[in-house]
Amino acid sequence: MTYEAARTFSSWFGLILFMALFIGVVFWAFRPKNKEKLETYGSIPLREDDDERVN
């Protein structure tokens, strides 16, 4: 395998890997099952310090 072939293979492999990772994260974030949990996490910076913590 030449350097150029290895470079081309690794470029395509990295593109496919990170594309799959991105699609997986987007799918996980927009699942209806996670909606309540993620909305709770989104309000963490707006809470006072004496509020209950999310487990």
Secondary structure, DSSP 4 states (H G I P E B T S, - for coil): --HHHHHHHHHHHHHHHHHHHHHHHHHHHT-GGGHHHHHHHHTGGGS-TTSPPP-
